[in-house]
Amino acid sequence: MTQLENKVRELVEPIINNIGYQVYDIIYEKEGKDNYLRIFIDNDEQINIEDCEKVNNAINDILDEKDYIKSQYFLEVSSPGLERRIRSDKHLEMFKNSKIEVSLYKAINKEKIISGILKNFDKDSICVSTGDKEISIDKSNIAKIKNVYNWEEE
């Protein structure tokens, strides 16, 4: 997480928790010419549009008041979805012993995408079991990680 994302989390997380949701992730990014502040919320139920609207209304004024982001941006509040981006050790802990997909900057064994079970992690690397072998991946080589939802259990 960037310093800005951490500052926003510190500001909005208590408000979001107070109305019955958890912050899964906060991402500030540029797409084309526009900037987006994306806040992903979760709870024990399914997140719906009314939940997103409720959180948006609860945090919008305080974000404007604190003015951490000087340029114009769009605020988006949404569910992280079934297949979630994994960006922190907290997320890695949530998906330990679950199937993940790791996109790499540099190929390992001629593969730039590795799918398997997240076995372990530390501050520098993660360990993924692909069934026949375990692969240690340096975190610095990871472009993106997401969990893989088992659609067959639906």
Residue frames as a rotation matrix with the C-alpha (Angstrom) as fourth column:
MET 1
0.571 0.821 0.000 0.00
0.821 -0.571 0.000 0.00
0.000 0.000 -1.000 0.00
THR 2
-0.181 -0.594 0.784 1.12
0.508 -0.739 -0.442 3.51
0.842 0.319 0.435 -0.73
GLN 3
-0.907 -0.200 -0.370 1.44
0.420 -0.460 -0.782 6.18
-0.014 -0.865 0.501 1.95
LEU 4
-0.713 0.701 0.033 -1.71
-0.667 -0.691 0.278 7.88
0.218 0.176 0.960 0.64
GLU 5
-0.043 0.708 -0.705 -3.68
-0.203 0.684 0.700 4.61
0.978 0.173 0.115 0.71
ASN 6
-0.430 -0.188 -0.883 -2.57
0.750 0.469 -0.465 4.04
0.502 -0.863 -0.061 4.31
LYS 7
-0.995 0.075 -0.063 -3.60
-0.032 -0.856 -0.517 7.58
-0.093 -0.512 0.854 5.31
VAL 8
-0.385 0.908 -0.166 -7.03
-0.737 -0.195 0.648 7.10
0.556 0.371 0.744 3.73
ARG 9
-0.096 0.310 -0.946 -7.39
0.276 0.921 0.274 3.72
0.956 -0.235 -0.174 5.48
GLU 10
-0.781 -0.266 -0.565 -6.58
0.604 -0.095 -0.791 5.27
0.157 -0.959 0.235 8.87
LEU 11
-0.890 0.456 0.007 -9.20
-0.453 -0.884 -0.114 7.95
-0.046 -0.104 0.993 8.24
VAL 12
-0.196 0.916 -0.350 -12.11
-0.873 0.000 0.488 5.86
0.447 0.401 0.799 6.91
GLU 13
-0.566 -0.060 -0.822 -11.63
0.021 0.996 -0.087 2.45
0.824 -0.066 -0.562 8.52
PRO 14
-0.952 0.245 -0.186 -13.12
0.209 0.070 -0.975 3.40
-0.226 -0.967 -0.118 11.93
ILE 15
-0.445 0.826 -0.348 -16.15
-0.789 -0.545 -0.285 4.95
-0.425 0.147 0.893 10.21
ILE 16
-0.183 0.326 -0.928 -16.65
-0.746 0.568 0.347 1.92
0.640 0.756 0.140 7.97
ASN 17
-0.798 -0.151 -0.584 -16.21
0.207 0.840 -0.501 -0.51
0.566 -0.521 -0.639 10.88
ASN 18
-0.904 0.427 -0.023 -18.69
-0.161 -0.389 -0.907 1.51
-0.397 -0.816 0.421 12.95
ILE 19
-0.100 0.918 -0.384 -21.46
-0.948 -0.205 -0.243 0.98
-0.302 0.340 0.891 10.38
GLY 20
0.476 0.386 0.790 -20.87
-0.426 0.887 -0.176 -2.76
-0.769 -0.253 0.587 10.19
TYR 21
0.974 -0.204 -0.096 -18.35
-0.005 0.407 -0.913 -3.32
0.226 0.890 0.396 7.39
GLN 22
0.389 -0.920 -0.041 -14.65
0.343 0.103 0.934 -4.05
-0.855 -0.377 0.356 7.07
VAL 23
0.551 -0.368 -0.749 -12.15
-0.782 -0.541 -0.309 -2.47
-0.291 0.756 -0.586 4.71
TYR 24
0.826 -0.311 0.470 -10.72
0.395 0.914 -0.089 -5.21
-0.402 0.259 0.878 2.48
ASP 25
-0.230 -0.917 0.325 -8.49
0.933 -0.112 0.343 -2.91
-0.278 0.382 0.881 0.45
ILE 26
0.699 0.307 -0.646 -7.93
0.104 -0.937 -0.334 0.67
-0.707 0.167 -0.687 -0.69
ILE 27
-0.159 -0.720 0.675 -6.38
0.903 0.171 0.395 1.44
-0.400 0.672 0.623 -4.06
TYR 28
0.535 0.195 -0.822 -5.59
-0.121 -0.945 -0.302 4.86
-0.836 0.261 -0.482 -5.49
GLU 29
-0.345 -0.650 0.678 -4.74
0.595 0.407 0.693 4.63
-0.726 0.642 0.247 -9.18
LYS 30
-0.248 0.178 -0.952 -4.80
-0.628 -0.778 0.018 6.48
-0.738 0.602 0.305 -12.46
GLU 31
-0.181 0.246 0.952 -6.71
0.674 0.736 -0.062 5.10
-0.716 0.631 -0.298 -15.43
GLY 32
0.228 0.165 0.959 -6.33
0.889 -0.438 -0.136 7.09
0.397 0.884 -0.247 -18.59
LYS 33
-0.426 -0.359 0.830 -6.63
0.120 -0.932 -0.341 10.72
0.897 -0.046 0.440 -17.58
ASP 34
0.441 0.741 0.506 -8.76
-0.477 -0.283 0.832 10.01
0.760 -0.608 0.229 -14.48
ASN 35
-0.772 -0.616 0.155 -7.78
-0.414 0.303 -0.858 9.23
0.482 -0.727 -0.490 -10.88
TYR 36
0.326 0.875 -0.359 -9.75
-0.242 0.444 0.863 6.71
0.914 -0.194 0.356 -8.82
LEU 37
-0.670 -0.332 0.664 -9.90
-0.735 0.165 -0.658 6.07
0.108 -0.929 -0.354 -5.11
ARG 38
0.068 0.661 -0.747 -11.31
-0.397 0.705 0.588 2.55
0.915 0.256 0.310 -4.81
ILE 39
-0.558 -0.127 0.820 -12.43
-0.828 0.151 -0.540 1.31
-0.056 -0.980 -0.189 -1.42
PHE 40
-0.283 0.390 -0.876 -13.33
-0.255 0.850 0.461 -2.37
0.925 0.354 -0.142 -1.23
ILE 41
-0.316 0.288 0.904 -15.61
-0.948 -0.121 -0.293 -3.32
0.024 -0.950 0.311 1.65
ASP 42
-0.532 0.131 -0.837 -16.62
-0.055 0.981 0.188 -6.66
0.845 0.147 -0.514 3.08
ASN 43
-0.206 0.419 0.884 -18.83
-0.978 -0.066 -0.197 -8.18
-0.024 -0.905 0.424 5.76
ASP 44
-0.705 -0.067 0.706 -20.23
-0.263 0.949 -0.174 -11.58
-0.658 -0.308 -0.687 6.70
GLU 45
0.369 0.868 0.333 -23.03
0.252 0.251 -0.935 -11.26
-0.895 0.428 -0.126 4.13
GLN 46
-0.087 -0.327 0.941 -22.91
0.996 -0.007 0.090 -10.43
-0.023 0.945 0.326 0.45
ILE 47
-0.585 -0.152 -0.797 -22.14
0.206 -0.978 0.036 -6.81
-0.785 -0.143 0.603 -0.36
ASN 48
0.099 0.658 0.746 -24.82
0.983 0.051 -0.176 -5.13
-0.154 0.751 -0.642 -2.47
ILE 49
-0.267 -0.200 0.943 -25.25
0.615 -0.789 0.007 -1.72
0.742 0.581 0.333 -4.06
GLU 50
0.723 0.588 0.362 -27.08
0.071 -0.585 0.808 -0.35
0.687 -0.559 -0.464 -1.00
ASP 51
0.693 -0.566 -0.447 -24.10
0.648 0.216 0.730 -1.31
-0.317 -0.795 0.517 1.20
CYS 52
-0.287 -0.847 0.448 -21.74
0.955 -0.288 0.066 0.52
0.073 0.447 0.891 -1.14
GLU 53
0.040 0.407 0.913 -23.97
0.327 -0.868 0.373 3.58
0.944 0.284 -0.168 -1.19
LYS 54
0.923 0.331 -0.195 -24.21
0.260 -0.164 0.952 3.58
0.283 -0.929 -0.237 2.62
VAL 55
0.301 -0.900 -0.314 -20.41
0.830 0.086 0.550 3.49
-0.469 -0.426 0.774 3.00
ASN 56
-0.341 -0.392 0.855 -19.93
0.822 -0.565 0.069 6.08
0.456 0.726 0.515 0.25
ASN 57
0.432 0.614 0.661 -22.31
0.185 -0.777 0.601 8.47
0.883 -0.137 -0.449 2.03
ALA 58
0.918 -0.067 -0.390 -20.60
0.394 0.046 0.918 7.87
-0.044 -0.997 0.069 5.38
ILE 59
0.172 -0.971 -0.165 -17.07
0.766 0.026 0.642 8.69
-0.619 -0.237 0.749 4.16
ASN 60
0.232 -0.075 0.970 -17.49
0.898 -0.367 -0.244 11.16
0.374 0.927 -0.017 1.30
ASP 61
0.877 0.181 0.445 -17.66
0.059 -0.960 0.273 14.34
0.477 -0.213 -0.853 3.40
ILE 62
0.784 -0.621 0.003 -14.71
-0.033 -0.037 0.999 13.43
-0.620 -0.783 -0.049 5.64
LEU 63
0.107 -0.741 0.663 -12.57
0.907 0.345 0.240 12.64
-0.407 0.576 0.709 2.58
ASP 64
0.385 0.100 0.918 -13.46
0.640 -0.745 -0.188 16.04
0.665 0.660 -0.351 1.10
GLU 65
0.986 0.046 0.159 -12.80
-0.084 -0.692 0.717 17.77
0.143 -0.721 -0.678 4.43
LYS 66
0.550 -0.830 0.091 -9.35
0.220 0.249 0.943 16.19
-0.806 -0.499 0.320 4.95
ASP 67
0.913 -0.086 -0.399 -8.45
-0.389 -0.475 -0.789 16.81
-0.122 0.876 -0.467 1.29
TYR 68
0.256 -0.839 0.481 -5.62
-0.037 0.488 0.872 14.22
-0.966 -0.241 0.094 1.20
ILE 69
-0.197 -0.243 0.950 -5.98
0.892 0.359 0.277 14.00
-0.408 0.901 0.146 -2.58
LYS 70
-0.411 -0.061 -0.910 -5.38
0.040 -0.998 0.049 17.41
-0.911 -0.017 0.412 -4.14
SER 71
-0.914 0.075 -0.398 -6.35
-0.405 -0.166 0.899 16.49
0.001 0.983 0.182 -7.71
GLN 72
0.066 0.996 -0.057 -9.81
-0.996 0.061 -0.071 15.55
-0.067 0.061 0.996 -8.90
TYR 73
-0.945 -0.312 -0.098 -10.68
-0.317 0.947 0.044 11.87
0.079 0.072 -0.994 -8.41
PHE 74
0.058 0.954 -0.294 -13.60
-0.642 0.261 0.721 9.50
0.764 0.147 0.628 -8.53
LEU 75
-0.583 -0.136 0.801 -14.55
-0.766 0.421 -0.486 7.65
-0.272 -0.897 -0.349 -5.35
GLU 76
0.023 0.564 -0.825 -15.69
-0.582 0.679 0.448 4.08
0.813 0.470 0.344 -5.91
VAL 77
-0.421 -0.044 0.906 -16.92
-0.826 0.431 -0.363 1.86
-0.375 -0.901 -0.218 -3.09
SER 78
0.294 0.514 -0.806 -17.46
-0.795 0.600 0.093 -1.78
0.531 0.613 0.585 -4.01
SER 79
0.866 -0.001 0.500 -17.16
-0.271 0.839 0.471 -5.41
-0.420 -0.543 0.727 -3.01
PRO 80
-0.185 -0.977 -0.109 -13.78
-0.747 0.067 0.661 -7.06
-0.639 0.204 -0.742 -3.56
GLY 81
0.256 0.370 -0.893 -15.65
-0.903 0.421 -0.084 -9.80
0.344 0.828 0.442 -5.45
LEU 82
0.969 0.149 0.198 -15.24
-0.206 0.928 0.311 -13.54
-0.137 -0.343 0.929 -5.32
GLU 83
0.426 -0.896 0.125 -11.78
0.878 0.376 -0.296 -13.56
0.218 0.236 0.947 -6.90
ARG 84
0.978 0.033 -0.204 -9.93
0.129 -0.869 0.478 -10.97
-0.161 -0.494 -0.854 -4.87
ARG 85
0.416 -0.879 0.235 -6.71
-0.087 -0.295 -0.951 -9.17
0.905 0.375 -0.200 -5.48
ILE 86
0.782 -0.278 -0.557 -4.18
0.623 0.340 0.705 -10.08
-0.007 -0.898 0.439 -2.79
ARG 87
0.495 -0.555 0.668 -1.95
0.090 -0.732 -0.675 -7.14
0.864 0.395 -0.312 -1.85
SER 88
0.126 -0.429 0.895 -0.91
-0.885 -0.456 -0.094 -7.57
0.449 -0.780 -0.437 1.78
ASP 89
-0.858 -0.459 -0.229 0.27
-0.278 0.791 -0.545 -10.15
0.431 -0.404 -0.807 4.30
LYS 90
-0.540 0.761 0.359 -3.19
-0.516 0.038 -0.856 -9.91
-0.664 -0.648 0.372 5.89
HIS 91
0.394 0.665 -0.635 -4.69
-0.910 0.183 -0.373 -11.00
-0.132 0.724 0.677 2.56
LEU 92
-0.288 -0.582 -0.761 -2.09
-0.624 0.717 -0.312 -13.77
0.727 0.385 -0.569 2.20
GLU 93
-0.935 -0.033 0.354 -3.05
-0.325 0.483 -0.813 -15.06
-0.144 -0.875 -0.463 5.65
MET 94
-0.061 0.997 0.037 -6.74
-0.753 -0.022 -0.657 -15.08
-0.655 -0.068 0.753 4.65
PHE 95
0.689 0.361 -0.629 -6.01
-0.722 0.414 -0.554 -17.22
0.061 0.836 0.546 1.59
LYS 96
-0.487 -0.843 0.229 -3.41
-0.865 0.502 0.006 -19.57
-0.120 -0.195 -0.973 3.08
ASN 97
-0.769 0.098 0.631 -4.12
0.054 0.995 -0.089 -23.14
-0.637 -0.035 -0.770 1.90
SER 98
0.461 0.886 -0.054 -6.38
0.076 -0.100 -0.992 -21.78
-0.884 0.453 -0.114 -0.86
LYS 99
0.109 -0.371 0.922 -5.88
0.964 0.266 -0.007 -21.77
-0.242 0.890 0.386 -4.61
ILE 100
0.396 -0.084 -0.915 -4.23
-0.028 -0.996 0.079 -18.62
-0.918 -0.006 -0.397 -5.95
GLU 101
0.636 -0.282 0.719 -2.94
0.766 0.118 -0.631 -17.33
0.093 0.952 0.291 -9.27
VAL 102
0.343 -0.645 -0.683 0.34
0.255 -0.636 0.728 -15.42
-0.904 -0.424 -0.053 -9.33
SER 103
0.901 -0.130 0.414 1.36
0.373 -0.255 -0.892 -13.23
0.222 0.958 -0.182 -12.27
LEU 104
0.362 -0.878 -0.314 5.10
0.679 0.017 0.734 -12.67
-0.639 -0.478 0.602 -12.45
TYR 105
0.640 -0.301 -0.707 7.35
-0.523 -0.845 -0.113 -9.96
-0.564 0.442 -0.698 -13.84
LYS 106
-0.282 -0.789 -0.546 10.03
-0.954 0.291 0.073 -12.53
0.101 0.541 -0.835 -14.76
ALA 107
0.544 0.545 -0.638 9.21
-0.567 0.799 0.200 -16.13
0.619 0.253 0.744 -15.70
ILE 108
-0.214 -0.516 0.829 10.02
-0.854 0.511 0.097 -19.03
-0.474 -0.688 -0.550 -13.40
ASN 109
-0.541 -0.069 0.838 10.54
0.170 0.967 0.189 -22.33
-0.824 0.245 -0.511 -15.24
LYS 110
-0.968 0.064 0.242 9.33
0.223 -0.214 0.951 -20.52
0.113 0.975 0.193 -18.42
GLU 111
-0.052 0.996 -0.079 6.01
0.913 0.079 0.400 -19.65
0.404 -0.052 -0.913 -16.74
LYS 112
-0.825 -0.166 0.540 4.78
0.024 -0.965 -0.260 -16.10
0.564 -0.201 0.801 -16.06
ILE 113
0.059 0.856 0.513 1.56
-0.894 -0.184 0.409 -17.28
0.445 -0.482 0.755 -14.39
ILE 114
-0.839 -0.336 -0.428 1.67
-0.085 0.857 -0.507 -19.84
0.537 -0.389 -0.748 -11.59
SER 115
0.189 0.937 0.293 -1.48
-0.761 -0.049 0.647 -21.40
0.621 -0.346 0.704 -10.14
GLY 116
-0.349 -0.270 -0.897 -1.53
0.269 0.888 -0.372 -23.50
0.898 -0.372 -0.237 -7.03
ILE 117
0.692 0.562 -0.453 -2.16
0.540 0.013 0.842 -23.65
0.479 -0.827 -0.295 -3.30
LEU 118
0.215 -0.579 0.787 -0.65
-0.504 -0.756 -0.419 -20.91
0.837 -0.306 -0.454 -1.16
LYS 119
0.341 -0.161 -0.926 1.33
0.562 0.824 0.064 -22.88
0.753 -0.543 0.372 1.40
ASN 120
0.332 -0.345 -0.878 3.29
0.859 -0.274 0.433 -20.24
-0.390 -0.898 0.205 3.24
PHE 121
0.528 -0.249 0.812 4.78
0.392 -0.777 -0.493 -16.76
0.753 0.579 -0.313 3.07
ASP 122
0.103 -0.481 -0.871 7.22
0.913 -0.302 0.274 -14.49
-0.395 -0.823 0.408 4.83
LYS 123
0.386 0.104 -0.917 8.29
0.077 -0.994 -0.080 -10.89
-0.919 -0.040 -0.391 4.35
ASP 124
-0.378 -0.697 -0.609 10.31
-0.578 -0.337 0.743 -11.71
-0.724 0.633 -0.276 1.21
SER 125
-0.847 -0.034 -0.530 8.57
-0.468 0.521 0.714 -14.61
0.252 0.853 -0.458 -0.55
ILE 126
0.234 0.897 0.376 5.57
-0.907 0.340 -0.247 -16.89
-0.349 -0.283 0.893 -0.93
CYS 127
-0.866 -0.444 0.231 5.47
-0.359 0.872 0.332 -20.65
-0.349 0.205 -0.915 -1.38
VAL 128
0.145 0.920 -0.365 2.96
-0.955 0.033 -0.295 -22.15
-0.259 0.391 0.883 -3.83
SER 129
-0.538 -0.213 0.816 2.27
-0.113 0.977 0.181 -25.87
-0.835 0.005 -0.550 -4.25
THR 130
-0.300 0.389 -0.871 1.42
-0.948 -0.221 0.228 -26.76
-0.104 0.894 0.435 -7.85
GLY 131
0.805 0.593 -0.021 0.64
-0.593 0.804 -0.032 -30.37
-0.002 0.038 0.999 -7.00
ASP 132
0.813 -0.538 -0.221 3.89
0.424 0.809 -0.407 -31.96
0.398 0.237 0.886 -8.11
LYS 133
-0.280 -0.952 -0.120 6.25
0.829 -0.177 -0.531 -29.34
0.484 -0.248 0.839 -6.67
GLU 134
0.633 0.363 -0.684 6.49
0.672 -0.696 0.252 -26.35
-0.385 -0.619 -0.684 -4.38
ILE 135
0.054 -0.548 0.835 7.70
0.773 -0.506 -0.382 -23.09
0.632 0.666 0.396 -5.87
SER 136
0.064 -0.136 -0.989 9.21
0.777 -0.615 0.135 -20.25
-0.627 -0.776 0.066 -3.85
ILE 137
0.231 0.112 0.966 8.47
0.815 -0.564 -0.129 -16.87
0.531 0.818 -0.222 -5.40
ASP 138
-0.748 -0.513 -0.421 10.20
0.652 -0.688 -0.320 -13.62
-0.125 -0.514 0.849 -4.39
LYS 139
0.224 0.874 -0.431 7.60
0.717 -0.448 -0.534 -10.96
-0.660 -0.189 -0.727 -3.61
SER 140
-0.177 -0.372 -0.911 9.64
-0.264 -0.874 0.408 -8.51
-0.948 0.313 0.056 -5.73
ASN 141
-0.982 -0.187 -0.022 8.87
-0.086 0.338 0.937 -10.70
-0.168 0.922 -0.349 -8.79
ILE 142
-0.426 0.896 0.129 5.09
0.832 0.443 -0.333 -10.64
-0.356 -0.035 -0.934 -8.20
ALA 143
-0.914 0.212 0.347 3.06
0.044 -0.797 0.603 -8.38
0.404 0.566 0.719 -10.48
LYS 144
-0.189 0.926 0.326 -0.32
-0.916 -0.286 0.283 -9.53
0.355 -0.245 0.902 -9.15
ILE 145
-0.987 0.039 -0.155 -1.89
0.090 0.936 -0.341 -12.24
0.132 -0.350 -0.927 -6.98
LYS 146
-0.229 0.953 0.200 -5.54
-0.929 -0.275 0.247 -13.21
0.291 -0.130 0.948 -6.76
ASN 147
-0.534 0.179 0.826 -7.43
-0.341 0.849 -0.404 -16.04
-0.773 -0.498 -0.392 -5.15
VAL 148
-0.809 0.305 -0.503 -9.13
-0.413 0.314 0.855 -18.48
0.418 0.899 -0.128 -7.52
TYR 149
-0.238 0.831 0.503 -12.78
-0.874 0.043 -0.484 -19.09
-0.424 -0.555 0.716 -6.68
ASN 150
-0.946 -0.018 0.323 -14.04
0.069 0.965 0.253 -22.68
-0.316 0.262 -0.912 -7.04
TRP 151
-0.535 0.762 -0.366 -16.99
-0.845 -0.485 0.225 -22.14
-0.006 0.429 0.903 -9.39
GLU 152
-0.508 0.303 -0.806 -17.85
-0.196 0.871 0.451 -25.85
0.839 0.387 -0.383 -9.35
GLU 153
-0.856 0.183 -0.484 -19.03
0.516 0.359 -0.778 -25.63
0.031 -0.915 -0.402 -5.74
GLU 154
-0.816 0.573 -0.078 -21.85
-0.568 -0.820 -0.075 -23.23
-0.107 -0.017 0.994 -6.71
